[in-house]
Amino acid sequence: MKGFTEKFGCNGPEASWLKNTLLFRQWEGMKQEILLHKWYESEKAGYDIGWERAAVDWMIKHGPMCTRQAEENKHF
């Protein structure tokens, strides 16, 4: 799978700033987590569940909103 910078032709010195942004680093981390989730869930299901299903399932179960809600619940 091509990365963002390769897919949109943003590689080279003119795009190095992009890879250093917080947004890009967070997306790379989330992407790795979703790929791992996809692998685990596909193994459980016995077939490849696909990127979209894995991404949606990961967002519901482990995504940023779940993390934020868990942190808010700690304070009460």
C-alpha positions in Angstrom: 0.0 0.0 0.0 1.4 3.4 -1.0 1.8 6.0 1.7 0.3 9.4 1.5 3.4 11.1 0.3 4.0 8.6 -2.5 0.3 8.4 -3.5 0.0 12.2 -4.0 3.5 12.8 -5.3 4.6 14.7 -2.2 8.0 13.0 -1.6 11.3 14.8 -1.7 12.7 17.8 0.1 9.7 20.0 -0.5 7.4 17.6 1.4 9.7 16.8 4.4 7.8 19.4 6.5 4.7 17.3 6.1 6.2 14.2 7.7 7.2 16.3 10.7 3.8 17.6 11.5 1.9 16.3 14.5 -1.1 15.4 12.3 1.0 13.3 10.0 2.7 11.5 12.9 -0.6 10.8 14.6 -2.1 9.4 11.3 0.9 7.1 10.8 0.5 5.8 14.3 -3.3 5.2 13.9 -2.6 3.6 10.5 -0.3 1.0 12.1 -2.8 0.3 14.9 -5.6 -0.2 12.3 -3.4 -2.6 10.3 -2.7 -4.6 13.4 -6.4 -4.6 14.3 -7.2 -5.7 10.8 -4.8 -8.6 11.1 -6.2 -9.7 14.5 -9.8 -9.4 13.4 -9.2 -11.1 10.1 -7.5 -14.0 12.0 -10.6 -14.3 14.2 -13.0 -14.2 11.3 -11.0 -16.6 9.2 -10.9 -14.2 6.2 -9.6 -10.8 5.3 -12.1 -8.3 6.7 -10.7 -5.4 4.7 -9.3 -2.0 5.5 -12.6 -0.1 5.7 -14.2 -2.5 8.1 -11.1 -2.7 10.2 -10.7 1.1 10.3 -14.4 1.6 11.4 -14.2 -1.1 14.0 -10.9 0.2 15.4 -12.3 3.8 15.5 -15.4 2.6 17.5 -13.5 0.4 19.9 -10.1 2.1 20.3 -10.1 5.4 18.4 -9.4 8.9 19.8 -13.0 9.4 21.0 -12.9 6.2 23.1 -9.6 7.3 24.6 -11.0 10.7 25.4 -14.1 9.3 27.0 -12.1 6.9 29.1 -9.9 9.7 30.3 -13.0 11.8 31.2 -14.5 8.9 33.2 -11.3 8.6 35.2 -11.9 12.0 36.8 -15.3 11.1 38.2 
